[in-house]
């Protein structure tokens, strides 16, 4: 019995500390990247994987998860969400360094997080094991584009306004294939723009912007609403998705403008037989006296006014 216990104890120690022992605690995976980067630049990401087990790990695959809006660092520049890189086997004591290039996009001062993990197998097991790395955070310290909006702050219902959208280059290289998108409130009705929208009434595609130059979009719209109502137009510019050029893939800059609805500069009052509450009652065949009162609420004279009665 004593011999049996001794052999069992020795076997347990051997299995726990023996040469065939493999543990995820003996696998280290680390991400190295700069603390900050300009939007649109290549991020020099370095992934290091070390196997401190006494046996090799097999069929290893590095899995990288990126935030929305990033693209591959090659000429095609496709949208990038998850990347899988095959490593195959990592022998005992071996350290593998894997360089990764990715184009980082985002707004100025926005923080991006990249996650990494390794998927692997071990000899004699059909299971798949994982080891996660500590995520790395990168700050976007500047944007290659700046968006400005010029518009009036107070409008009257029925008034047509002009909005000037300026897209300024803040990069040392040419910026190509830029999508400008606008989101209008219910009180805004699109009339026209120069240049005309590339899609619908709120999407503009800009082929390229030279360094230190700008592109201007002049937008016209008609406003309708009630007094003191506040509405907001939101704008964003960035790189479109590769599978649909009219859907924003990565936002580089945002801007917004708001306007407050003032009292209409013309008041119109209709009275039927001196009844102004809109519920006048008259008998069939009876003659009714209809009075239309038009008032200028401004301090300036209004010219060329026309009144239509139906």
Buried (B, 14 or more C-beta within 10 A) or exposed (E): EEEEEEEEEEEEEEEEEEEEEBEBEBBBBEBEBBEEBBBBBEBBBEBBBBBEBBBBBBEBBBBBBBBEBBBBBEEEEEBBEEBEBEBEEBEBEEEBEBEBEBBBBBBBEBEBEBBBBBBBBBEEEEEEBEBEBEEBEBBBBBBBBBBBBEBEEEBBBEBEBEBEBBBBBBBEEEBEEBBBBBEBBEBBEBEEBEEEBBBEBBBBBBEEBEEEEEBEBBBBBBBBBEEEBEBEBBBBBBBBBBEEBBEBBBBBBBBEBEBBBBEBBBEEEEBBEEEEEEEBEEEEEEEEEEEEEEEEEEEEEEEEEEEEEE
